[in-house]
Amino acid sequence: MRDAGFHVRQARLDDRDLIWPLTQQFATSFDPERPAFDSAYASLVGRPDTFMAVAELPTAGIAGYTLASSHLTLFANGPVAWVEELMVSPDWRRGGMGASLMRAAEQWAAEQGAVYLALATRRAADFYEAIGYSESATFFRKVID
């Protein structure tokens, strides 16, 4: 998938060091730790129930990524997919990169037979509404110590 000079592709193991700084920028509720990131990254790349893609620029490298997963449900008559993370470097926002990463996640979710693709956001509601998402529920969480 190409758009405005960048290419969206599946993440590879060797992308790890380029995604790490984006993950650090993404997290506001947690302080990512490199050993935990490295372990999770190695486990997630290539899993059939997980989608990880990057937006790559020919001259600047990786400037965005997304991470999604699918799982079975009882209520939806099939699997659902969930976007855990979508991050685009601030220097490359508003150029279609986030929307392209989301389209790639949507295509993957459809290939998984997912009934829907969902996510939680605190700061990007306008972006998601602009690309066709609608508010559906309130998100609750409890941090487990």
N, C-alpha and C positions, 0 to 999 in steps of 0.2 A: 504494500500500500504506500503510495507516494503522495505527498501534499506539500506545497510551498517549500520545496527543497529538503524536506526531511523524509525519512523512511521509517515506517513502523514495522517491526519484526519481532519474532519470538526472542525472549531473553535467553542468553547462553551463560554457561558457567563462567566464562572469561569476562563477562560484563560486571561481575560482582564489585570490583573496585570503582567502577564508574557509577553504579547505582547507589553505593554507600553514601556519598555526599548528598544525593537527592533525598534519601531516606532520613538523614539527619535534619534536613530542611523541612520535611513533611511532618515530622513528629512534634507535636506541641504538648501532648498529654503525657508523653513518656520520653525518657532520655535513652535513645538507642545505644546499645553496647555492642561494640564490634564483634566480640566472640559469639554472642547470641545471633547477631545478624548473619555472620558467616555460616553458622550451623543451619539456621532456618533457610537461608538462600540455597545452600547445597541440597537441602531436602525438598525444596519447592520446585526447582527447575526440573522440568520434564515429567512432573506428576500428571497423570491423566485427568485428575479432578481440579487442576490448578492451571490458571492462565497467567503468564507473566510476559509482558511485552515492553519494548523500549522504543522510544522515538529517537532516531539517530540522524545527526546532521553530518554531511560529508566533511566539513572542516572543523566543527566544534565537538563532535562526538555525541554521546548520549545526553539528551537534555530533558528527557521525561520517561516515566515508566508507569505501568499499571499492574496491579496484582488482583486477581479475582479467583474465586473458587465456586464449585458447584456441589450440591448435596441433595439427597433425596428428602422429600417431605411427605407427610401424610395428607395435609390439607389441600395441596395444590395439584394433586393428581399427576405428580411427576417431580423432577428435580427443579430447583431454583438456583440461581447464580447470584453471587454477592461480590461487589467490588470492595475490597478492603482498603486499597491504596491507589490513588491517582496523584501523581506529582509531576509538575512541569516546572523547570527552572524559571524563576521570575523574569529572567532576560528573554525568554522565549514564549511567554504567555500572550494570549490574544492573537495568535497566528494560526490557529487551527490544530495545534498539536494535541491538546487535551481532548478535543472532539474526535480526532483521528484515533487516539488510543481507546476512547470509549467505543467507537464504531468497531474496532478490532475485538474488544471484549464482548460486544453485542453479537458479533458474528460467531465468536467462539461459544458463547452461551447458547445460541441457536443450534450449533453443531452438537452440543451436549444434550439437546432436547429440553433445555430449561424453559419453564413456563414464563419466567420473568427474570430480569436482572435488576438488582436493587443495591442501594448504598446508603450510608449515613454521611451527612455533611453538616458542618457548623458554619463554614465561611463561604461556601461556593454554591448556594442554592440558585442564584441567578444563572450561573453557568449551566447547571444541570437542567433547569427549566428551559433555557434557550436551545438545548439539544434534545428536547422532547420528553424529559422526565417530569413526573408530577409527584407532589408530596402525598405520602400514603400513610405514614404512621409516625409515632413519636419513638425516639430511640432512647432506651434506658441502658445503663451499664452499672456494674458493680466491680470495682477492682478487687481482685482476689490476692490477699497477702500471702 
